[in-house]
């Protein structure tokens, strides 16, 4: 299993010289399993991924969407493969809103916002149903859990024969009105090789951000510790977080984690970073 980050920023793209190292594009992760291309979310990072897929000649794509907030879908109209009849794209949305997701992606391309309409796309796009169940095809399986976010949002666990990854962003672990309990998150993430989790805020920042649907660095570390994961990846960086500050915070939390006796590694997601899980 191999991962590549194409967008790690939360909320809004930030084309800013002070944010080049970690990148300014919004959420998009590529997961490669047995030559199959899996994409999670179509934030602005998907634009460059589309160009690379055309060069690579990868024609079959499975796309999983956590939810429809702007920073997770806004790159979709700029994903070149949707304009080519060479491509077969399965899009997997969340329970009870699979049709809504299709409507939302179509609406995003309505005339008020974009010059080309969804109905004019040349690729073969198929919306996958069956959100409550495992998606189990092509040598991998995906399980889902609802996160704590203002709208229905799902996290994914991707597994093949020997490795596993949990992608859990836009999740407020300390939500006052949780849709999913901490205990259930721990069970879902238990023993996974990599947990990619929302770490938008510091503890201080979170005091003014309750109910926004995001977590702190420390809260994501607590989940990683309770679930016994191998690696924790901080994700969904605050749009105002400059590179120097993010590096400084990473070091701070690595030291804190060591002092706590945590057994997992800490990584901060960076655009274009590749991780091989082997
Ligand atoms: Zn987001």
Boltz pocket constraint, residues with backbone or C-beta under 6 A from the ligand:
constraints:
  - pocket:
      binder: B
      contacts: [[A, 9], [A, 10], [A, 11], [A, 69], [A, 71], [A, 72], [A, 170], [A, 236]]
      max_distance: 6.0
